[in-house]
Amino acid sequence: MNSARILPGAVAAVLVTVLLSACSSDGEDGVPRGWIGKTYSTGGSGWLDKDSSPAKVADAIDDHRDALDRASGDGKEFLRYGDDMVTVSPYRSGSTIEIEDYRNGYRRHHQHLTYWPNPSSFRGGGPGSGK
């Protein structure tokens, strides 16, 4: 009787793990989260490089995996990876790295992203769109 309950739970846990890993942004064109996590120390809401400028850190991330687009402003560097954005900001003598959803990042930093696509203008494209 207990095995009848354990098996569906185990299958559900495996499916959730597979789906979450498939949806993560560490794919070929997504943000290199794993590499960033291994390369930089954890700090605050993201990661820290205590010695390098935002431009240097953004260069390293972009060299590891090419961003779809790049912009800068107010000493910050912005890298676009599909549905995600990497923001590299000045922090003391180094930089802080944040990864966030593209829509949220665009809302926060739109003044520096003038030629990037506005996510609010995207209407979707699912069933019934355009009606």
C-alpha positions as CSV (number, residue, x, y, z in Angstrom):
1,M,0.0,0.0,0.0
2,N,2.8,2.4,0.8
3,S,4.7,1.6,-2.4
4,A,1.5,2.6,-4.3
5,R,1.8,6.1,-2.8
6,I,5.6,6.4,-3.0
7,L,5.9,5.6,-6.8
8,P,3.6,8.4,-8.0
9,G,5.4,10.9,-5.7
10,A,8.8,9.8,-6.9
11,V,7.7,10.0,-10.6
12,A,6.3,13.5,-9.9
13,A,9.6,14.6,-8.3
14,V,11.6,13.3,-11.2
15,L,9.3,15.1,-13.7
16,V,9.5,18.4,-11.8
17,T,13.3,18.1,-11.7
18,V,13.5,17.4,-15.5
19,L,11.1,20.3,-16.3
20,L,13.0,22.8,-14.1
21,S,16.3,21.9,-15.6
22,A,14.8,22.1,-19.1
23,C,13.4,25.5,-18.4
24,S,16.6,26.9,-16.9
25,S,18.7,29.4,-18.8
26,D,21.9,27.4,-18.9
27,G,21.2,26.1,-22.4
28,E,23.1,27.0,-25.5
29,D,21.6,30.4,-25.9
30,G,20.6,31.1,-22.3
31,V,22.4,32.9,-19.5
32,P,25.4,30.9,-18.4
33,R,24.1,30.7,-14.8
34,G,26.2,27.6,-13.9
35,W,29.4,29.3,-15.2
36,I,28.6,32.5,-13.4
37,G,28.0,30.6,-10.2
38,K,31.3,28.8,-10.4
39,T,33.3,31.8,-11.5
40,Y,32.0,34.5,-9.1
41,S,31.3,34.6,-5.4
42,T,27.8,34.7,-4.1
43,G,26.7,38.0,-2.6
44,G,23.5,39.9,-2.0
45,S,21.0,39.3,-4.8
46,G,23.5,37.9,-7.2
47,W,27.3,37.4,-7.6
48,L,30.4,39.5,-6.9
49,D,33.7,40.1,-8.6
50,K,35.6,42.2,-6.0
51,D,38.3,43.3,-8.4
52,S,37.0,43.8,-12.0
53,S,35.0,46.6,-13.6
54,P,31.5,46.0,-14.9
55,A,32.8,46.2,-18.5
56,K,35.5,43.6,-17.8
57,V,33.0,41.2,-16.1
58,A,30.5,41.7,-18.9
59,D,33.2,40.9,-21.4
60,A,34.1,37.7,-19.6
61,I,30.4,36.6,-19.5
62,D,29.9,37.5,-23.1
63,D,33.1,35.7,-24.1
64,H,31.9,32.6,-22.3
65,R,28.5,32.7,-24.1
66,D,27.6,35.3,-26.7
67,A,24.7,37.5,-25.6
68,L,22.0,38.4,-28.1
69,D,22.6,42.0,-27.4
70,R,24.6,44.3,-25.1
71,A,24.1,47.9,-23.8
72,S,25.6,50.1,-21.2
73,G,24.8,53.2,-19.2
74,D,25.4,54.8,-15.8
75,G,28.5,52.6,-15.4
76,K,26.4,49.4,-15.8
77,E,26.6,46.7,-18.5
78,F,23.5,44.8,-19.7
79,L,23.6,41.5,-21.6
80,R,20.4,40.1,-23.1
81,Y,19.9,36.3,-23.3
82,G,16.5,35.5,-24.7
83,D,14.0,35.7,-21.8
84,D,16.7,36.8,-19.3
85,M,19.0,39.8,-18.7
86,V,22.3,40.0,-16.9
87,T,23.1,43.4,-15.3
88,V,26.6,44.1,-14.2
89,S,26.9,47.1,-11.9
90,P,29.7,48.8,-10.1
91,Y,30.2,47.6,-6.5
92,R,32.9,49.1,-4.3
93,S,36.1,48.3,-6.2
94,G,34.5,45.6,-8.3
95,S,31.2,44.5,-9.8
96,T,27.9,42.9,-8.8
97,I,26.1,40.6,-11.3
98,E,22.3,40.1,-11.3
99,I,20.3,37.8,-13.5
100,E,16.6,38.6,-13.9
101,D,13.7,38.0,-16.2
102,Y,13.9,40.2,-19.4
103,R,10.6,42.0,-18.7
104,N,11.6,43.0,-15.2
105,G,15.1,44.0,-16.2
106,Y,13.7,46.1,-19.1
107,R,11.3,47.9,-16.8
108,R,14.2,48.7,-14.4
109,H,16.7,49.8,-17.0
110,H,14.7,50.8,-20.1
111,Q,16.4,54.2,-20.3
112,H,19.7,52.4,-21.3
113,L,18.0,49.8,-23.6
114,T,16.6,52.1,-26.2
115,Y,17.1,49.8,-29.2
116,W,16.2,46.5,-27.4
117,P,12.7,45.1,-28.0
118,N,10.1,46.3,-25.6
119,P,8.6,43.2,-24.0
120,S,5.3,44.9,-23.4
121,S,4.8,45.3,-27.2
122,F,4.9,41.5,-27.6
123,R,1.4,40.2,-27.7
124,G,2.1,36.5,-27.5
125,G,0.9,34.5,-30.5
126,G,-1.1,31.7,-28.8
127,P,-4.5,30.6,-29.8
128,G,-6.9,33.4,-30.5
129,S,-4.2,36.1,-30.6
130,G,-5.0,39.1,-32.8
131,K,-8.7,38.7,-32.5
